[in-house]
Amino acid sequence: MAALVWLLIPLVGLLIAGVWSIVASRRMSGARGAGDTAGVRRHQAFRDAMERPARGVDGLG
């Protein structure tokens, strides 16, 4: 009986981890994509900033 309990402990942990991963992945997807457009705009602003040359740098080190 004790061996059966030791086998059930990892199985219960695996089930809990599986349920948690499903719940966590649903939370990160956002509510109907509401935060997706803001994220895309921030990423585009970042890319635009990275493409502009730096001010006051002459390139001589």
All heavy atoms as an XYZ file, in Angstrom:
450
protein
N       0.815     -1.200      0.000
C       0.000      0.000      0.000
C       0.861      1.267      0.000
O       0.530      2.235     -0.660
C      -0.907     -0.035      1.225
C      -1.895      1.084      1.282
S      -3.071      0.881     -0.038
C      -4.171      2.188      0.300
N       1.963      1.232      0.736
C       2.838      2.402      0.803
C       3.463      2.689     -0.567
O       3.640      3.853     -0.938
C       3.926      2.193      1.843
N       3.779      1.648     -1.314
C       4.354      1.848     -2.646
C       3.344      2.525     -3.575
O       3.714      3.358     -4.411
C       4.805      0.524     -3.227
N       2.083      2.175     -3.407
C       1.048      2.787     -4.226
C       0.904      4.280     -3.930
O       0.729      5.090     -4.843
C      -0.287      2.071     -3.968
C      -1.396      2.322     -4.974
C      -0.961      1.886     -6.359
C      -2.643      1.575     -4.560
N       1.040      4.642     -2.676
C       0.978      6.057     -2.304
C       2.151      6.807     -2.927
O       1.988      7.908     -3.457
C       0.965      6.210     -0.768
C       1.126      7.671     -0.368
C      -0.317      5.639     -0.199
N       3.343      6.225     -2.907
C       4.510      6.878     -3.487
C       4.386      7.012     -5.003
O       4.976      7.910     -5.605
C       5.784      6.125     -3.132
C       6.233      6.419     -1.734
C       6.167      5.601     -0.661
C       6.787      7.647     -1.270
N       6.642      6.237      0.442
C       7.038      7.497      0.111
C       7.093      8.867     -1.864
C       7.577      8.512      0.885
C       7.635      9.875     -1.099
C       7.864      9.682      0.265
N       3.629      6.159     -5.627
C       3.400      6.291     -7.064
C       2.317      7.333     -7.362
O       2.339      7.969     -8.414
C       2.990      4.944     -7.664
C       4.099      3.900     -7.765
C       3.530      2.580     -8.252
C       5.189      4.371     -8.701
N       1.377      7.492     -6.451
C       0.305      8.451     -6.671
C       0.761      9.896     -6.477
O       0.221     10.806     -7.109
C      -0.875      8.155     -5.744
C      -1.695      6.919     -6.105
C      -2.770      6.678     -5.071
C      -2.308      7.071     -7.484
N       1.734     10.123     -5.618
C       2.201     11.488     -5.352
C       2.702     12.174     -6.630
O       2.263     13.290     -6.940
C       3.260     11.497     -4.234
C       2.599     11.134     -2.903
C       3.943     12.856     -4.142
C       3.582     10.918     -1.772
N       3.578     11.568     -7.428
C       4.005     12.237     -8.671
C       2.865     12.385     -9.682
O       2.815     13.369    -10.429
C       5.096     11.333     -9.232
C       5.509     10.460     -8.127
C       4.370     10.360     -7.195
N       1.954     11.422     -9.707
C       0.837     11.522    -10.643
C      -0.083     12.683    -10.288
O      -0.536     13.425    -11.172
C       0.042     10.209    -10.669
C       0.759      9.028    -11.314
C      -0.081      7.764    -11.196
C       1.077      9.335    -12.758
N      -0.344     12.879     -9.021
C      -1.164     14.011     -8.590
C      -0.436     15.317     -8.905
O      -1.048     16.286     -9.372
C      -1.508     13.895     -7.086
C      -2.145     15.164     -6.576
C      -2.422     12.705     -6.847
N       0.856     15.365     -8.675
C       1.639     16.554     -9.012
C       1.603     16.844    -10.503
O       1.517     18.008    -10.916
N       1.666     15.824    -11.309
C       1.602     15.981    -12.757
C       0.245     16.532    -13.182
O       0.173     17.428    -14.036
C       1.862     14.638    -13.441
C       1.889     14.632    -14.956
C       3.084     15.422    -15.450
C       1.955     13.208    -15.465
N      -0.812     16.036    -12.597
C      -2.143     16.539    -12.916
C      -2.302     18.003    -12.505
O      -2.847     18.809    -13.259
C      -3.215     15.680    -12.236
C      -3.405     14.278    -12.817
C      -4.365     13.478    -11.962
C      -3.915     14.384    -14.241
N      -1.821     18.339    -11.329
C      -1.899     19.720    -10.865
C      -1.096     20.638    -11.789
O      -1.545     21.729    -12.145
C      -1.434     19.832     -9.405
C      -2.447     19.141     -8.487
C      -1.245     21.287     -8.992
C      -1.994     19.014     -7.055
N       0.093     20.209    -12.183
C       0.920     21.013    -13.086
C       0.245     21.183    -14.443
O       0.308     22.261    -15.048
C       2.289     20.368    -13.249
N      -0.398     20.160    -14.931
C      -1.105     20.249    -16.207
C      -2.257     21.235    -16.157
O      -2.430     22.062    -17.057
N      -3.041     21.164    -15.103
C      -4.158     22.101    -14.952
C      -3.636     23.523    -14.805
O      -4.174     24.462    -15.413
C      -5.041     21.695    -13.746
C      -6.046     22.782    -13.409
C      -5.742     20.379    -14.021
N      -2.577     23.709    -14.024
C      -2.015     25.045    -13.838
C      -1.508     25.616    -15.166
O      -1.702     26.798    -15.452
C      -0.876     25.006    -12.818
C      -0.240     26.342    -12.647
C      -0.676     27.368    -11.876
C       0.929     26.811    -13.308
N       0.164     28.442    -12.004
C       1.164     28.130    -12.884
C       1.815     26.241    -14.224
C       2.227     28.881    -13.338
C       2.881     26.995    -14.683
C       3.078     28.289    -14.237
N      -0.862     24.783    -15.972
C      -0.331     25.286    -17.243
C      -1.457     25.692    -18.188
O      -1.321     26.676    -18.925
C       0.577     24.256    -17.892
O      -0.170     23.120    -18.291
N      -2.556     24.981    -18.160
C      -3.694     25.350    -19.003
C      -4.270     26.686    -18.544
O      -4.533     27.582    -19.345
C      -4.759     24.237    -18.976
C      -4.245     23.013    -19.730
C      -6.071     24.726    -19.590
C      -5.113     21.791    -19.566
N      -4.443     26.843    -17.246
C      -5.002     28.084    -16.709
C      -4.046     29.247    -16.957
O      -4.468     30.341    -17.354
C      -5.314     27.925    -15.200
C      -5.670     29.259    -14.571
C      -6.428     26.918    -14.999
N      -2.761     29.041    -16.764
C      -1.781     30.113    -16.953
C      -1.713     30.541    -18.418
O      -1.592     31.729    -18.716
C      -0.410     29.666    -16.466
N      -1.791     29.613    -19.338
C      -1.719     29.978    -20.754
C      -2.971     30.712    -21.198
O      -2.915     31.571    -22.066
C      -1.480     28.742    -21.615
O      -2.603     27.887    -21.557
N      -4.102     30.421    -20.618
C      -5.322     31.142    -20.964
C      -5.264     32.569    -20.452
O      -5.698     33.488    -21.110
C      -6.547     30.453    -20.365
C      -6.939     29.219    -21.098
C      -8.235     28.706    -20.569
N      -8.599     27.496    -21.285
C      -9.606     26.734    -20.970
N     -10.355     27.035    -19.931
N      -9.875     25.661    -21.661
N      -4.725     32.773    -19.262
C      -4.638     34.110    -18.695
C      -3.719     34.996    -19.516
O      -3.965     36.173    -19.671
C      -4.113     34.035    -17.258
C      -5.191     34.334    -16.259
C      -4.611     34.477    -14.897
N      -4.888     33.242    -14.177
C      -4.089     32.679    -13.329
N      -2.939     33.199    -13.051
N      -4.422     31.565    -12.730
N      -2.643     34.445    -20.044
C      -1.661     35.250    -20.771
C      -2.148     35.640    -22.160
O      -1.638     36.580    -22.745
C      -0.345     34.488    -20.883
C       0.339     34.317    -19.554
S       1.894     33.471    -19.686
C       2.871     34.741    -20.433
N      -3.138     34.955    -22.687
C      -3.598     35.274    -24.026
C      -4.416     36.557    -24.060
O      -4.653     37.116    -25.113
C      -4.427     34.120    -24.594
O      -5.613     33.965    -23.850
N      -4.848     37.045    -22.930
C      -5.602     38.296    -22.877
C      -7.086     38.063    -23.095
O      -7.516     37.022    -23.577
N      -7.861     39.053    -22.754
C      -9.307     38.963    -22.908
C      -9.684     39.381    -24.322
O      -9.682     40.565    -24.662
C      -9.996     39.833    -21.875
N      -9.947     38.445    -25.158
C     -10.354     38.674    -26.546
C      -9.359     39.536    -27.314
O      -9.745     40.346    -28.140
C     -11.757     39.271    -26.586
C     -12.822     38.257    -26.233
C     -14.205     38.859    -26.254
N     -14.572     39.098    -24.864
C     -14.892     40.278    -24.371
N     -14.930     41.330    -25.138
N     -15.200     40.414    -23.101
N      -8.075     39.425    -27.000
C      -7.046     40.148    -27.731
C      -7.032     41.637    -27.466
O      -6.558     42.404    -28.295
N      -7.558     42.080    -26.327
C      -7.670     43.513    -26.048
C      -6.308     44.180    -25.949
O      -6.153     45.320    -26.374
C      -8.454     43.733    -24.755
N      -5.315     43.505    -25.399
C      -4.010     44.115    -25.225
C      -3.078     43.922    -26.407
O      -1.955     44.409    -26.397
N      -3.515     43.218    -27.428
C      -2.637     42.912    -28.551
C      -2.286     44.145    -29.365
O      -1.146     44.319    -29.779
C      -3.271     41.858    -29.451
C      -3.341     40.502    -28.787
O      -2.635     40.314    -27.778
O      -4.084     39.642    -29.271
N      -3.251     45.018    -29.612
C      -2.960     46.174    -30.460
C      -2.002     47.137    -29.773
O      -1.138     47.721    -30.430
C      -4.257     46.906    -30.846
O      -4.939     47.289    -29.658
C      -5.156     46.027    -31.680
N      -2.130     47.303    -28.461
C      -1.205     48.184    -27.737
C       0.202     47.605    -27.779
O       1.179     48.338    -27.937
C      -1.667     48.369    -26.300
N       0.326     46.312    -27.669
C       1.630     45.672    -27.736
C       2.272     45.823    -29.103
O       3.478     46.053    -29.217
N       1.477     45.716    -30.131
C       1.991     45.880    -31.491
C       2.457     47.319    -31.696
O       3.507     47.561    -32.297
C       0.915     45.488    -32.527
C       1.334     45.881    -33.934
C       0.632     43.999    -32.455
N       1.682     48.292    -31.187
C       2.087     49.691    -31.314
C       3.382     49.971    -30.564
O       4.253     50.693    -31.067
C       0.983     50.606    -30.803
C      -0.073     50.867    -31.858
C      -1.074     51.907    -31.401
N      -2.225     51.166    -30.883
C      -2.750     51.313    -29.672
N      -2.280     52.212    -28.851
N      -3.767     50.587    -29.293
N       3.535     49.405    -29.367
C       4.782     49.614    -28.610
C       5.958     48.978    -29.328
O       7.051     49.547    -29.365
C       4.637     49.031    -27.202
C       3.801     49.882    -26.291
C       3.948     49.456    -24.846
N       3.614     48.064    -24.632
C       2.421     47.633    -24.225
N       1.462     48.480    -23.978
N       2.204     46.343    -24.059
N       5.748     47.815    -29.909
C       6.832     47.157    -30.638
C       7.222     47.975    -31.870
O       8.415     48.116    -32.170
C       6.403     45.747    -31.044
C       7.439     45.018    -31.829
N       8.634     44.625    -31.281
C       7.474     44.627    -33.120
C       9.358     44.009    -32.199
N       8.673     44.007    -33.326
N       6.239     48.518    -32.565
C       6.547     49.330    -33.740
C       7.293     50.603    -33.344
O       8.231     51.016    -34.027
C       5.271     49.686    -34.503
C       5.525     50.381    -35.815
C       6.339     49.541    -36.784
O       6.119     48.344    -36.900
N       7.282     50.157    -37.455
N       6.904     51.210    -32.226
C       7.618     52.400    -31.750
C       9.053     52.049    -31.382
O       9.987     52.826    -31.646
C       6.888     53.001    -30.551
N       9.266     50.896    -30.788
C      10.613     50.449    -30.455
C      11.439     50.246    -31.720
O      12.588     50.692    -31.802
C      10.543     49.147    -29.652
C      11.873     48.507    -29.429
C      12.748     49.010    -28.485
C      12.259     47.397    -30.168
C      13.984     48.431    -28.281
C      13.488     46.803    -29.967
C      14.353     47.322    -29.013
N      10.860     49.599    -32.722
C      11.592     49.372    -33.972
C      11.936     50.693    -34.654
O      13.033     50.859    -35.182
C      10.764     48.495    -34.912
C      10.700     47.061    -34.443
C       9.946     46.205    -35.405
N      10.525     46.341    -36.741
C      10.017     45.784    -37.817
N       8.947     45.060    -37.750
N      10.591     45.954    -38.985
N      10.989     51.634    -34.640
C      11.255     52.949    -35.238
C      12.399     53.651    -34.513
O      13.260     54.272    -35.141
C      10.001     53.815    -35.197
C       8.909     53.285    -36.115
O       9.222     52.482    -37.017
O       7.741     53.674    -35.903
N      12.406     53.560    -33.195
C      13.471     54.197    -32.415
C      14.821     53.546    -32.688
O      15.849     54.221    -32.730
C      13.144     54.127    -30.929
N      14.848     52.251    -32.882
C      16.112     51.561    -33.133
C      16.646     51.847    -34.533
O      17.844     51.779    -34.760
C      15.943     50.049    -32.943
C      15.668     49.645    -31.514
S      16.906     50.225    -30.353
C      18.287     49.219    -30.799
N      15.797     52.200    -35.466
C      16.242     52.480    -36.831
C      16.791     53.897    -36.981
O      17.567     54.159    -37.887
C      15.083     52.269    -37.808
C      14.726     50.810    -37.988
C      13.517     50.612    -38.883
O      12.937     51.610    -39.350
O      13.157     49.442    -39.090
N      16.402     54.817    -36.094
C      16.902     56.186    -36.153
C      18.348     56.243    -35.679
O      18.728     55.543    -34.754
C      16.065     57.103    -35.263
C      14.752     57.490    -35.887
C      14.023     58.382    -34.968
N      13.453     57.482    -33.957
C      12.671     57.837    -32.980
N      12.370     59.087    -32.798
N      12.188     56.978    -32.135
N      19.171     57.074    -36.286
C      20.549     57.222    -35.802
C      20.570     57.948    -34.461
O      19.713     58.781    -34.190
C      21.229     58.051    -36.881
C      20.132     58.734    -37.618
C      18.911     57.867    -37.494
N      21.549     57.640    -33.657
C      21.674     58.259    -32.346
C      22.099     59.720    -32.505
O      22.883     60.054    -33.387
C      22.671     57.505    -31.490
N      21.610     60.562    -31.630
C      21.970     61.991    -31.673
C      23.289     62.230    -30.975
O      23.567     61.663    -29.930
C      20.908     62.817    -30.984
C      19.603     62.815    -31.715
C      18.642     63.739    -31.016
N      17.328     63.119    -31.082
C      16.321     63.436    -30.345
N      16.452     64.369    -29.420
N      15.172     62.830    -30.470
N      24.127     63.075    -31.553
C      25.369     63.487    -30.920
C      26.486     62.461    -30.972
O      27.472     62.602    -30.283
N      26.343     61.451    -31.752
C      27.386     60.437    -31.866
C      28.043     60.603    -33.229
O      27.398     60.544    -34.267
C      26.800     59.010    -31.719
C      27.881     57.978    -31.894
C      26.126     58.857    -30.371
N      29.367     60.818    -33.216
C      30.060     61.030    -34.478
C      30.639     59.751    -35.062
O      31.195     59.749    -36.147
C      31.159     62.085    -34.316
C      32.184     61.669    -33.277
O      32.055     60.571    -32.711
O      33.107     62.466    -33.035
N      30.542     58.665    -34.346
C      31.008     57.393    -34.859
C      32.496     57.156    -34.676
O      33.037     56.205    -35.203
N      33.188     58.022    -33.946
C      34.634     57.871    -33.763
C      34.978     57.209    -32.429
O      36.118     57.170    -32.052
C      35.319     59.243    -33.855
C      35.201     59.933    -35.193
C      35.824     61.313    -35.115
C      35.842     59.107    -36.278
N      33.988     56.684    -31.765
C      34.282     55.907    -30.574
C      34.031     56.583    -29.335
O      34.213     56.362    -28.265
